[in-house]
Amino acid sequence: MKQGGSDAILLGTLEEKRRKNMRQLLLQASRIVNRHVVEGLHARGYADLRSTHTTLLSNIDLAGSTVTVAADRAGITKQAMGRLADELESAGYIRVRSDPKDARARVLDLTRTGRQLMLDSLEVMAELEHRYARSVGRDPLAAVLRGLTAFVEQETRPDTDLAARRGPSRRPAPSGGRGSRKRRKRSSAPA
């Protein structure tokens, strides 16, 4: 009986650490903010916009991006990004065209409605930041935003060595054989 009790305590401790680790907190905060943004946009008349659409909208440049670039930024497959592009094109937010430099590539451009959606989403986000500042305090929110900005800038600098950014690893790297990329992505997901 003691073994089962200690297993439950260990699981409870691990769950508590997991709930409070940076990745889990960032994911949960991102989902909350995303939900609030979509609710704010629905209130402004964008009733056909779904939460999943923000995966595409937040990962394209305002001047246009290829499906491949948007998918890489979002961390999803080109096929999944292509489906989102089809939905947003049907809704009138983006236009999909062939890249003049590479006929195989599809470029995603915002339509006039899509540009207005982006302007409205910036207003919604500003309103949300005011709301969050009232909720957690202006200084703590500002500190979080400064910290996140510094973190993102440091980790995306092209001159930063990738191996140094990854930090120490407890597991040996995958062999690089067939399917190793998928295993590597899945193995990092639960943290």
HELIX and SHEET records of a PDB file:
HELIX    1   1 LYS A    2  ARG A   19  1                                  18    
HELIX    2   2 MET A   22  ALA A   43  1                                  22    
HELIX    3   3 HIS A   53  LEU A   57  1                                   5    
HELIX    4   4 VAL A   67  ALA A   74  1                                   8    
HELIX    5   5 LYS A   78  SER A   90  1                                  13    
HELIX    6   6 ARG A  112  VAL A  136  1                                  25    
HELIX    7   7 ARG A  138  GLU A  155  1                                  18    
HELIX    8   8 LEU A  162  ARG A  166  1                                   5    
HELIX    9   9 SER A  180  SER A  188  1                                   9    
SHEET    1   A 3 SER A  65  THR A  66  0                                        
SHEET    2   A 3 ASP A 102  LEU A 110 -1                                        
SHEET    3   A 3 ILE A  94  ASP A  99 -1                                        
END                                                                             
